[in-house]
Structures are given as C-alpha cells and as structure tokens.
Amino acid sequence: MIWENPEALFLLLIVPLIVGGYWLILRYSRKRVEELFEKRLLDTLRPGFSTTLVRTRFGLLLLSALFLIAGFAGPKLGTEVREIEQKGVDLLIALDLSRSMNSEDIRPSRLEKAKFEISRLIQQSEGNRIGLLVFTGEAFLQSPLTLDHSALRMFLDVSDTRQMPSSTTNFKSAFEMASQAFRTMEASLIATSESDSRPVSEIPKSDQAANVLLLISDGEDQSEGFEDALKVLTEEEVTVFSVGIGSEQGGPIPVYDEDSGRLLGYHRSQDGSVVYSRLQRGALQKIAALGEGEYYEIGNSSSSLDRFLGKLDELKKGTFSSQEFVDFKNQYQWLVGAGLMMLSLALFIPETRFSRKSRRSKDDA
C-alpha cells in the first residue's frame, strides 16, 4: 500500500491527545459532580443517563476521525491500467537569422527578444509537436518536429546570426525548407506504417493534426518571388502565420567580431553612411494573408503571440502518442465512507436510555 498524501497521517498524532484530554475532563467533571450532588439527586435530575452511551458516542467520533484522516491521506492498493493520449498540432517555427536581426531597436536585440518569445511559446504549447527552422539567404532545419521541448530549447539557445553563411533574407528558402520538413514527417509516418504491418489509417498520423508554420522576421526580404513557394505550402494544407519584430523608427545594425563577440561598429552602406533597419510589415502581412493565417507583432513592451496560442487551440489536433501505464487504485472512498457513517451514527446516539422508569419520572415532573 502507498499513500498519495502521506503528510496527512501526521494528524493521527492528535488522536492520543484528544483521548487523554477527554479522559482528564471526564474525570474532573465526575469528581466535581460527586462533590456537589448526591447520587439519588443525580438520578432524579438525569433519569436514564448512561455513561456507556456517552462513551460509545465518543468512541464512534474517534473512529470517524481516524477513518477520515486515513482517507484524506489517499491510500492506494491494487493496480489499474490507464491510457494517456498526447494530442496537438504540428508547429514549425521559422526564425530569421539575418544580420538585421541584431538591431537593438527592440531590447536587448531583435533576435534575443524573438528567442525569448519563442521559448515562452514553447513552454505554453505542451502537447504540440514543434520544430525549428532558421533562415537567411539559405534555410536549415535546426530541429525537426519533436515532442522533446527541452531539446528544442537547446537548439533555440544556440541559434545565432554568426552561424549562417549568408546575411541577407530570403523567405522563399524558408518556405521550401518548411515544405520539405512537413513532407519528411509524412514520409516517416508511412515508413512506420509499413514496418508495423498496419494501414496508415490505424496509426496516429501528422495529417490528422493541423500543420502550422510560424515565420518570425523583421520583414526585410532581399529576394523576390516567394509567392510560388508559399502557394505550395498552402496546397499542402499548411497554415502560415507571420510575426514582425522591430520598430518603425528602426535602429543601426551592430557588427561584432566573430571570435570574441566584441562590438566593432555598425553596418554601413557603400557611401559610408550607417544603415538603419526598420520593420517592414508589408511583406509579412502579405505572407499571412496568402497563407490563410494571421499577422502578429513583437515590440519592446508587448507581444501579440498570446493571440497565436488562442488560434492554435482552434486548429485540428492529432494524436501523436498513446501510452498505457499501470497505476495504483485509489481506495480512499472506502475509508471516507466508513468515517462518515460512524459520524452519522454518533450524532444519533442519545445520552440517556429510554425506559419506563425514566418516562414515569418525566410524567411525575
């Protein structure tokens, strides 16, 4: 037998104190009554009074307390098999790692703020299968779709603009890599069904869940023609949401030493002037509209990603895993039931016996 709340058993230590206190009070009151009244007078004043009934009532109250305390401790005895299903959506996050994401118009920087919001999103997306894609002029799958969110956070933490071979931004590459990632997940499902000798329809599938792409960028796309790649995604039933990070005022783009990380200065144009990077909403809003999703923004003191979580809850969820485990059976209900029954009996036990003699004494009075 195990106990769900073993700390409740410490309440049993109060029971001996109650018994000792009751015995001392009973002894003191009996002594005082004997000093003040004669036995014949007491019998007249309390016809039919029974110390046995009083002690029986106290005993039932004491047993009731014992059973109730044991019940609250949550005894578990025997075993039962439970099945837990994990349901959610397939969410792939595409994070812009272009040079402009180092701009500090959003503190501490656009990239660090985006990583913070993504980490918060992961924390509140329990049950969803999430992956991470990073892109600039090229795109790389940093983490495939997974239920292991701790590993995903590790890949997110090491994401940095210095790891990318290009410093420009190309949405087309991100969409093509996202399409490939979702197709790879579907291919692995088919392979599982073949090795499992079961039809795909009988295995938890990713296509039972909504496929979602969340693109986070400052919107400065130096490429053209991402519409075709985006159309392929929507035809594959992927809903695309976009998030803009940055400010209208913008900020300079810091340049750091690749080895030490020391600030060397700010990015300049060919004529030597400092380049300012600003949030470009137009392309991101167009992506959300064509991708049948919504557009959100991340600022210094606010983020609308909480609305995105609400949209995820509205999308179709699939079963990613189903696990059976053995657990102990709760048996508290028997002890609580016995305790309540004894408490009810104690409340109905009188202090006096009903007899003809006591009835006659009442009539004479």
Secondary structure, 3 states (H helix, E strand, C coil): CEECCHHHHHHHHHHHHHHHHHHHHHHHHHHHHHHHCCHHHHHHHCCCECHHHHHHHHHHHHHHHHHHHHHHCCEEEEEEEEEEEEEECEEEEEEECCHHHHCCCCCCCHHHHHHHHHHHHHHCCCCCEEEEEEECCCEEEEEEEECCHHHHHHHHHCCCHHHCCCCCCCHHHHHHHHHHHHHHHHHHHHHHHHHCCCCHHHCCCHHHCCEEEEEEECCCCCCCCCHHHHHHHHHCCEEEEEEEECCCCCEECEEECCCCCCEEEECECCCCCECEECCCHHHHHHHHHHCCCCEEEECCCCECHHHHHHHHHHCCCEEEEEEEEEEEEECHHHHHHHHHHHHHHHHHCCCECCCHHHHHHHHHC
